[in-house]
Amino acid sequence: MAKATNGDRRRYWQVVIERQQASGQSIVGFCSKEKLAPATFHAWKRRLRRSRREAGQKAAQALLPVQVVDAVPIGAGKLEVEWPDGVVLRVQGCEAQIVDVVVTALAARPARRAHRC
């Protein structure tokens, strides 16, 4: 009989760990019933968890596609409104018409402090 490859052992232990989790039994009880060494079970569980974590880190380090767009549209401006109580509203990269509408609307209403979440 051919020796099992590392990939075969990984798949076997992944299935065993999933069966234990689905069984609702403790690891010791499951291993006793299946005639497995609990220490080996724990070692494979750690090894597989570490492999998944490392694979996730590699995926997080992957390059992502980006799209370059014009930095600032023509006619874009900056809006900054400061209330007497220190509340500041800053908006950048908006069109001048939007700045005019926001300033007009704010001038017509009393300022209210927003709740922070």
C-alpha positions as CSV (number, residue, x, y, z in Angstrom):
1,M,0.0,0.0,0.0
2,A,1.3,3.4,-0.9
3,K,2.1,5.9,1.8
4,A,-0.4,8.7,2.2
5,T,0.7,12.1,1.0
6,N,0.5,15.2,3.2
7,G,-2.5,16.4,1.1
8,D,-4.3,13.1,1.8
9,R,-3.6,13.4,5.6
10,R,-4.8,17.0,5.6
11,R,-8.1,16.0,3.8
12,Y,-8.5,13.0,6.2
13,W,-8.1,15.1,9.3
14,Q,-10.3,17.9,8.0
15,V,-13.1,15.4,7.6
16,V,-12.4,13.9,11.0
17,I,-12.5,17.3,12.7
18,E,-15.7,18.3,10.8
19,R,-17.3,15.0,11.9
20,Q,-16.3,15.6,15.6
21,Q,-17.8,19.1,15.4
22,A,-21.0,17.8,13.9
23,S,-21.3,15.0,16.4
24,G,-21.7,17.3,19.4
25,Q,-19.4,15.1,21.3
26,S,-16.3,16.3,23.2
27,I,-13.0,15.7,21.5
28,V,-12.0,13.2,24.1
29,G,-15.3,11.3,23.7
30,F,-15.1,11.4,19.9
31,C,-11.5,10.3,19.8
32,S,-12.2,7.4,22.3
33,K,-15.1,6.2,20.1
34,E,-13.0,6.5,16.9
35,K,-9.9,5.1,18.5
36,L,-7.9,8.2,17.8
37,A,-5.3,9.9,20.0
38,P,-6.7,13.2,21.4
39,A,-3.2,14.7,21.2
40,T,-3.0,13.9,17.5
41,F,-6.5,15.3,17.0
42,H,-5.5,18.6,18.7
43,A,-2.2,18.8,16.7
44,W,-4.0,18.4,13.4
45,K,-6.7,20.9,14.4
46,R,-4.0,23.5,15.2
47,R,-2.1,22.7,12.0
48,L,-5.2,23.1,9.8
49,R,-6.3,26.3,11.6
50,R,-2.8,27.8,11.1
51,S,-2.8,26.8,7.4
52,R,-6.2,28.6,7.0
53,R,-4.9,31.7,8.8
54,E,-1.8,31.8,6.7
55,A,-3.8,31.3,3.5
56,G,-6.0,34.2,4.5
57,Q,-3.0,36.4,5.2
58,K,-1.6,35.6,1.7
59,A,-5.0,36.4,0.2
60,A,-5.1,39.7,2.1
61,Q,-1.7,40.6,0.7
62,A,-2.7,39.9,-2.9
63,L,-2.7,42.9,-5.3
64,L,-6.1,44.3,-6.2
65,P,-7.0,46.0,-9.4
66,V,-7.4,49.8,-9.3
67,Q,-8.9,52.3,-11.6
68,V,-7.3,55.7,-12.0
69,V,-9.8,58.5,-12.4
70,D,-9.4,62.3,-12.7
71,A,-8.3,63.7,-9.3
72,V,-10.7,66.6,-9.0
73,P,-13.5,67.4,-11.4
74,I,-13.6,70.8,-13.0
75,G,-15.6,73.2,-10.8
76,A,-15.1,71.1,-7.7
77,G,-14.7,73.0,-4.4
78,K,-14.3,72.6,-0.8
79,L,-16.9,73.2,1.9
80,E,-16.2,73.8,5.5
81,V,-18.8,75.1,8.0
82,E,-18.0,75.7,11.6
83,W,-20.6,76.3,14.2
84,P,-20.0,78.4,17.4
85,D,-20.0,75.3,19.6
86,G,-17.1,73.8,17.7
87,V,-18.9,71.4,15.3
88,V,-17.2,71.4,11.9
89,L,-18.5,70.0,8.7
90,R,-16.0,69.5,5.9
91,V,-16.8,68.3,2.4
92,Q,-14.2,68.2,-0.3
93,G,-14.4,67.5,-4.0
94,C,-18.0,68.6,-4.5
95,E,-19.3,70.9,-7.2
96,A,-19.8,74.6,-6.5
97,Q,-23.6,74.3,-7.0
98,I,-23.8,71.7,-4.2
99,V,-21.8,73.9,-1.9
100,D,-24.2,76.8,-2.6
101,V,-27.2,74.6,-1.9
102,V,-25.8,73.2,1.3
103,V,-24.7,76.7,2.6
104,T,-28.2,78.1,1.8
105,A,-29.9,75.2,3.5
106,L,-27.7,75.5,6.6
107,A,-28.2,79.3,6.8
108,A,-32.0,78.8,6.9
109,R,-32.0,76.3,9.8
110,P,-30.5,76.4,13.3
111,A,-27.5,74.2,13.7
112,R,-28.0,71.0,15.6
113,R,-25.2,68.8,17.0
114,A,-25.2,65.4,15.4
115,H,-25.1,62.3,17.7
116,R,-21.9,60.3,17.4
117,C,-22.1,56.5,17.2
